[in-house]
Amino acid sequence: MNKKLLVKTWGCQMNEYDSSKIIDLLNVSNNYELTERPDEADVLLLNTCSIREKAQEKLFHQLGRWKKLKNNKQGLIIGVGGCVATQEGENIRKRSPFVDIIFGPQTLHRLPKMIEESMNNKIPIIDISFPKIEKFDSLPAPRTKNATAFVSIIEGCSKYCSYCIVPYTRGEEVSRPIDNIIFEINQLSEQGVREINLLGQNVNAYRGLTHSGKICSFAELLRLVASIRGIERIRFTTSHPIEFTDDIIAVYEDTPKIASFLHLPVQSGSDKILTMMKRSHTVIEYKSIIRKLREVRPNIQISSDFIVGFPGESDKDFEDTMKLIKDINFDMSFSFIFSPRPGTPASTYPCDIPEQVKKNRLYKLQKTINNQAINYSNRMLNTKQRVLVEGLSKKSSDYLCARTENNRVVTFKGSLDLIGQFIDVKITDILSHSLQGKLINQ
């Protein structure tokens, strides 16, 4: 009887990607089967994210619930991975001594050995080191039944924005060799993947070595991925404005497979706040990138990240952000109230902005962008959209679920053999969080 594995994931797409690799790895190496029931698991793993506030307390609350299972099941292994594991390290063992394994984002490939050692020797294991690219050389071949797939191309970040903990928990930027990436995407294409989403904390910093020792830029990587048979749409996340160079914009002009939807974090519309954040770009420079993109892709839609209530943010600074939001006409956003992350420079900045002011600013910002997104959706009514059919709708098995190029979910009635294909639908209704469509006869 195969042992059971439960992996609980918090955080960003990078964490989701890492969790999928953990599941594949332990299935191949130790025949672990996935379960959603903690009470039947032999190994419980928590893959964490430390970007948001109170991540540590959320972790220890979850561990408290799992402690009861540990007391009742002999041999149960509990592991904590991800960014909080790197950040907290030995402190996790001090507060929760029943935790068996603590591993970082760059050491997840060592899990089979860690689990074996923990079972055999009954001693805690902590490995939160930063081996460079070793992880990808040790993971099994990708396996998927989905039409879309994520592929990590670069690990870590070297920008050291004053508020961000990523460089300390995931290490500095390390690019995967280009041949490894292309080989992985070819494998995925052969399994029916039609859309690739390239992942990294800062994908446009990619500088991967070829087999001959030359350096491949992100723009060159995009063109290579576009040339792979079967891959029909390419997305990437996340980018940094200071490295969104003209050669990347040129790819949008001559490579139709790059989706006309870009997530480009700006964080603030105030140059003063951007300087305090150590973002290394100005509002004008950001707007220049968008202007150039829209010259070659007039229909491109932009989403972004925003932090409100950053220390020192005045009413004028916030209004500058609101002006930028309206000037760019952002389609979507990830927006949050500033939360100090331990060990980052911004955690020491004095902040006297009342909490209610921060909440009011966030509400105003999110309402504005939501209204802009609704306006974009309304323009799609009665239009023809090329969508990738991803599977059955979660709300009704009578409907299929697909995604438009501008990243909207569309549900429509159609046969199961359409899953995994690009098709045309007519948008017939605009809902709060999705669209409804009708299949256009092929």
Secondary structure, DSSP 8 states (H G I E B T S, - for coil): ---EEEEEE-SSHHHHHHHHHHHHHHHHHH--EE-S-GGG-SEEEEEE--SSTTHHHHHHHHHHHHHHHHHHSTT-EEEEEEHHHHHHTHHHHHH-TT--EEE-TTSGGGHHHHHHHHHHH---EEE----SSHHHHHS------SSEEEEE-EES-----TT--HHHHH-S-EE--HHHHHHHHHHHHHTT--EEEEE-TTGGG-EEE-TTS-EEEHHHHHHHHHTSTT--EEEEE---GGG--HHHHHHHHH-TTB-SEEE---B-S-HHHHHHTT----HHHHHHHHHHHHHH-TT-EEEEEEEES-TT--HHHHHHHHHHHHHHT-SEEEEEE----TTSGGGGS-----HHHHHHHHHHHHHHHHHHHHHHHHHTTT-EEEEEEEEE-SS-TTSEEEEETTS-EEEE---GGGTT-EEEEEEEEE-SS-EEEEE---
